Amino acid sequence: MIVRLIIVGIVGAFLHAPSVSLSTDEPIEQQLVHLFSEMNVQTDQFILHHSSRTSRTIQSEDMDAFVSKWIHDLGLRTVKKTNEKDGIRYVSERDFGSDFRLKCVIVNDKPNENVNYPYLSIQLIGKGKPTKHVMSIRGHIEDVIQSYGMIPTFRFTLQGGKTLSNIERESLEAPIKAIMKRLEAQEVESMRTNQTVSVSMFSPHFSETLRTRGGLMNLQVATRVNRDTNQMMITIGSPIITIEY
């Protein structure tokens, strides 16, 4: 009974703040930001990622023009073109102050064919919580993707830390259990070591899913203890984590 009370107390410590209502009308990014705030986790960095093929074929002779228009529509400026092993790669980046960066990579992996579906990758990377400016850029990215006949498939990851008590720092499972309870999630598969715990799960609060060996998932949470700073590092991503944890 004493052991059970300690475990419950540790989990409760991660949900100490007043409960914030999660709304499916909000973007997933905002829902996860609210969750971190509820858990008193200080957000260190975030990444929003979309990747897909184009929905329409692009003529090889039109590729440079397509890239230029795409980059312009995203609000980027210059583009670097290189020949790589995986094909012709176009990269464009832009810093928005010191808070976040927008990066786009386009790969023509079949440059010798007359027509192809180039691969697109868009990343919005920043420090701290996503600001209103970040969310407006996110909305613009979504509009651009849709204007080209594609469906936005955003993958969002937050990473942050929380200073722990001696009891809390011994439990890598506690914040994961707290998140699962808060989001009514069920474990799908996991990886557990003495230093790191990573759990893939399914929550009814999120719609986009991925199929794994264990089943459908739409959320991943990973924890590790940084003993140098006495912090529990927590990384959460939907539908998966797209940053090193």
C-alpha positions as a Python dict, from the first residue, in 0.01 Angstrom:
ca = {
    (1, 'M'): (0, 0, 0),
    (2, 'I'): (285, 240, 84),
    (3, 'V'): (453, 166, -250),
    (4, 'R'): (127, 225, -437),
    (5, 'L'): (73, 559, -262),
    (6, 'I'): (424, 672, -357),
    (7, 'I'): (366, 584, -724),
    (8, 'V'): (32, 763, -728),
    (9, 'G'): (195, 1064, -567),
    (10, 'I'): (469, 1077, -830),
    (11, 'V'): (219, 1060, -1114),
    (12, 'G'): (11, 1328, -946),
    (13, 'A'): (315, 1555, -924),
    (14, 'F'): (321, 1574, -1303),
    (15, 'L'): (-42, 1686, -1315),
    (16, 'H'): (-21, 1937, -1032),
    (17, 'A'): (-155, 2235, -1226),
    (18, 'P'): (-530, 2284, -1283),
    (19, 'S'): (-664, 2060, -1557),
    (20, 'V'): (-678, 2223, -1899),
    (21, 'S'): (-959, 2112, -2125),
    (22, 'L'): (-826, 1958, -2444),
    (23, 'S'): (-1023, 2057, -2751),
    (24, 'T'): (-1018, 1862, -3074),
    (25, 'D'): (-1099, 2193, -3247),
    (26, 'E'): (-750, 2316, -3162),
    (27, 'P'): (-443, 2217, -3363),
    (28, 'I'): (-253, 1929, -3206),
    (29, 'E'): (36, 2169, -3146),
    (30, 'Q'): (-172, 2379, -2907),
    (31, 'Q'): (-312, 2073, -2731),
    (32, 'L'): (37, 1943, -2654),
    (33, 'V'): (155, 2288, -2543),
    (34, 'H'): (-138, 2302, -2299),
    (35, 'L'): (-48, 1956, -2174),
    (36, 'F'): (312, 2060, -2102),
    (37, 'S'): (186, 2367, -1916),
    (38, 'E'): (-47, 2151, -1712),
    (39, 'M'): (247, 1927, -1619),
    (40, 'N'): (469, 2227, -1531),
    (41, 'V'): (719, 2123, -1798),
    (42, 'Q'): (935, 2403, -1935),
    (43, 'T'): (942, 2374, -2315),
    (44, 'D'): (1293, 2389, -2461),
    (45, 'Q'): (1227, 2328, -2829),
    (46, 'F'): (970, 2220, -3083),
    (47, 'I'): (958, 2094, -3439),
    (48, 'L'): (668, 2084, -3684),
    (49, 'H'): (730, 1859, -3984),
    (50, 'H'): (542, 1779, -4304),
    (51, 'S'): (669, 1540, -4571),
    (52, 'S'): (507, 1396, -4881),
    (53, 'R'): (533, 1353, -5254),
    (54, 'T'): (368, 1605, -5481),
    (55, 'S'): (14, 1513, -5579),
    (56, 'R'): (82, 1592, -5944),
    (57, 'T'): (365, 1495, -6176),
    (58, 'I'): (630, 1755, -6254),
    (59, 'Q'): (810, 1760, -6587),
    (60, 'S'): (1187, 1743, -6537),
    (61, 'E'): (1234, 2055, -6749),
    (62, 'D'): (990, 2239, -6522),
    (63, 'M'): (1146, 2129, -6193),
    (64, 'D'): (1351, 2444, -6128),
    (65, 'A'): (1049, 2665, -6198),
    (66, 'F'): (830, 2451, -5971),
    (67, 'V'): (1083, 2475, -5688),
    (68, 'S'): (1117, 2852, -5728),
    (69, 'K'): (741, 2902, -5709),
    (70, 'W'): (705, 2663, -5413),
    (71, 'I'): (982, 2839, -5221),
    (72, 'H'): (832, 3180, -5298),
    (73, 'D'): (483, 3070, -5190),
    (74, 'L'): (620, 2946, -4857),
    (75, 'G'): (778, 3284, -4791),
    (76, 'L'): (1134, 3163, -4832),
    (77, 'R'): (1394, 3344, -5038),
    (78, 'T'): (1706, 3178, -5175),
    (79, 'V'): (1745, 2812, -5266),
    (80, 'K'): (2056, 2594, -5292),
    (81, 'K'): (2062, 2322, -5558),
    (82, 'T'): (2303, 2028, -5531),
    (83, 'N'): (2351, 1686, -5689),
    (84, 'E'): (2341, 1418, -5421),
    (85, 'K'): (2332, 1038, -5417),
    (86, 'D'): (1955, 1044, -5370),
    (87, 'G'): (1903, 1283, -5661),
    (88, 'I'): (1891, 1657, -5717),
    (89, 'R'): (1833, 1832, -5386),
    (90, 'Y'): (1694, 2181, -5334),
    (91, 'V'): (1727, 2339, -4988),
    (92, 'S'): (1592, 2670, -4866),
    (93, 'E'): (1604, 2806, -4510),
    (94, 'R'): (1497, 3123, -4337),
    (95, 'D'): (1546, 3238, -3979),
    (96, 'F'): (1267, 3436, -3817),
    (97, 'G'): (1467, 3621, -3555),
    (98, 'S'): (1633, 3394, -3302),
    (99, 'D'): (1316, 3205, -3213),
    (100, 'F'): (1249, 2975, -3505),
    (101, 'R'): (1355, 2864, -3850),
    (102, 'L'): (1162, 2747, -4156),
    (103, 'K'): (1339, 2491, -4373),
    (104, 'C'): (1223, 2328, -4695),
    (105, 'V'): (1391, 2040, -4879),
    (106, 'I'): (1277, 1920, -5221),
    (107, 'V'): (1434, 1610, -5376),
    (108, 'N'): (1401, 1506, -5738),
    (109, 'D'): (1508, 1146, -5686),
    (110, 'K'): (1447, 1046, -6050),
    (111, 'P'): (1619, 1324, -6244),
    (112, 'N'): (1670, 1107, -6551),
    (113, 'E'): (1298, 1050, -6601),
    (114, 'N'): (1080, 1291, -6795),
    (115, 'V'): (818, 1320, -6523),
    (116, 'N'): (824, 1246, -6151),
    (117, 'Y'): (671, 1319, -5813),
    (118, 'P'): (940, 1505, -5616),
    (119, 'Y'): (969, 1454, -5241),
    (120, 'L'): (892, 1753, -5017),
    (121, 'S'): (997, 1813, -4658),
    (122, 'I'): (903, 2121, -4456),
    (123, 'Q'): (1031, 2183, -4103),
    (124, 'L'): (945, 2460, -3861),
    (125, 'I'): (1202, 2444, -3580),
    (126, 'G'): (1211, 2669, -3277),
    (127, 'K'): (1306, 2731, -2916),
    (128, 'G'): (1060, 2746, -2629),
    (129, 'K'): (684, 2737, -2683),
    (130, 'P'): (538, 2801, -3029),
    (131, 'T'): (433, 3167, -3040),
    (132, 'K'): (135, 3319, -3221),
    (133, 'H'): (376, 3407, -3501),
    (134, 'V'): (478, 3041, -3528),
    (135, 'M'): (115, 2932, -3541),
    (136, 'S'): (42, 3187, -3814),
    (137, 'I'): (333, 3048, -4017),
    (138, 'R'): (196, 2700, -3955),
    (139, 'G'): (-140, 2811, -4095),
    (140, 'H'): (32, 2960, -4399),
    (141, 'I'): (224, 2636, -4461),
    (142, 'E'): (-101, 2443, -4443),
    (143, 'D'): (-264, 2677, -4696),
    (144, 'V'): (29, 2643, -4937),
    (145, 'I'): (30, 2263, -4915),
    (146, 'Q'): (-342, 2251, -4986),
    (147, 'S'): (-312, 2498, -5274),
    (148, 'Y'): (-90, 2243, -5449),
    (149, 'G'): (-352, 1972, -5409),
    (150, 'M'): (-179, 1795, -5121),
    (151, 'I'): (-305, 1698, -4777),
    (152, 'P'): (-104, 1841, -4483),
    (153, 'T'): (33, 1562, -4262),
    (154, 'F'): (195, 1748, -3976),
    (155, 'R'): (409, 1573, -3718),
    (156, 'F'): (467, 1785, -3411),
    (157, 'T'): (718, 1730, -3132),
    (158, 'L'): (775, 1917, -2806),
    (159, 'Q'): (1072, 1867, -2578),
    (160, 'G'): (1123, 2012, -2233),
    (161, 'G'): (1234, 1948, -1879),
    (162, 'K'): (1114, 1960, -1522),
    (163, 'T'): (1325, 1984, -1206),
    (164, 'L'): (1260, 1679, -994),
    (165, 'S'): (1263, 1571, -634),
    (166, 'N'): (1475, 1270, -533),
    (167, 'I'): (1171, 1041, -554),
    (168, 'E'): (1055, 1172, -890),
    (169, 'R'): (1393, 1139, -1057),
    (170, 'E'): (1388, 764, -999),
    (171, 'S'): (1070, 714, -1199),
    (172, 'L'): (1096, 746, -1577),
    (173, 'E'): (748, 599, -1603),
    (174, 'A'): (568, 864, -1396),
    (175, 'P'): (524, 1139, -1658),
    (176, 'I'): (430, 882, -1922),
    (177, 'K'): (161, 736, -1698),
    (178, 'A'): (37, 1087, -1621),
    (179, 'I'): (8, 1168, -1992),
    (180, 'M'): (-164, 838, -2068),
    (181, 'K'): (-414, 903, -1791),
    (182, 'R'): (-476, 1261, -1903),
    (183, 'L'): (-524, 1165, -2269),
    (184, 'E'): (-707, 838, -2202),
    (185, 'A'): (-436, 662, -2401),
    (186, 'Q'): (-351, 295, -2434),
    (187, 'E'): (2, 165, -2482),
    (188, 'V'): (73, 18, -2825),
    (189, 'E'): (443, -65, -2798),
    (190, 'S'): (743, 53, -2599),
    (191, 'M'): (1119, 59, -2550),
    (192, 'R'): (1248, 59, -2193),
    (193, 'T'): (1606, 85, -2063),
    (194, 'N'): (1760, 208, -1738),
    (195, 'Q'): (1825, 548, -1898),
    (196, 'T'): (1529, 602, -2132),
    (197, 'V'): (1166, 502, -2167),
    (198, 'S'): (973, 550, -2491),
    (199, 'V'): (608, 452, -2528),
    (200, 'S'): (394, 462, -2840),
    (201, 'M'): (25, 493, -2761),
    (202, 'F'): (-319, 556, -2900),
    (203, 'S'): (-538, 839, -2769),
    (204, 'P'): (-896, 916, -2878),
    (205, 'H'): (-806, 1287, -2862),
    (206, 'F'): (-597, 1273, -3182),
    (207, 'S'): (-716, 1167, -3525),
    (208, 'E'): (-407, 1104, -3738),
    (209, 'T'): (-265, 755, -3688),
    (210, 'L'): (27, 537, -3790),
    (211, 'R'): (22, 160, -3805),
    (212, 'T'): (304, -20, -3625),
    (213, 'R'): (369, -382, -3537),
    (214, 'G'): (177, -328, -3217),
    (215, 'G'): (-121, -160, -3383),
    (216, 'L'): (-243, 193, -3449),
    (217, 'M'): (-65, 477, -3268),
    (218, 'N'): (-102, 854, -3271),
    (219, 'L'): (120, 966, -2985),
    (220, 'Q'): (472, 892, -2861),
    (221, 'V'): (623, 995, -2529),
    (222, 'A'): (985, 951, -2419),
    (223, 'T'): (1156, 1031, -2090),
    (224, 'R'): (1510, 1035, -1957),
    (225, 'V'): (1680, 1187, -1654),
    (226, 'N'): (1949, 1449, -1704),
    (227, 'R'): (2145, 1395, -1384),
    (228, 'D'): (2372, 1693, -1452),
    (229, 'T'): (2077, 1934, -1430),
    (230, 'N'): (1852, 1718, -1209),
    (231, 'Q'): (1579, 1739, -1469),
    (232, 'M'): (1341, 1490, -1619),
    (233, 'M'): (1357, 1545, -1995),
    (234, 'I'): (1020, 1477, -2159),
    (235, 'T'): (962, 1452, -2533),
    (236, 'I'): (614, 1415, -2678),
    (237, 'G'): (518, 1386, -3042),
    (238, 'S'): (207, 1324, -3248),
    (239, 'P'): (178, 1093, -3424),
    (240, 'I'): (548, 1019, -3356),
    (241, 'I'): (854, 1196, -3217),
    (242, 'T'): (1067, 1358, -3488),
    (243, 'I'): (1356, 1484, -3273),
    (244, 'E'): (1639, 1316, -3083),
    (245, 'Y'): (1544, 1233, -2726),
}
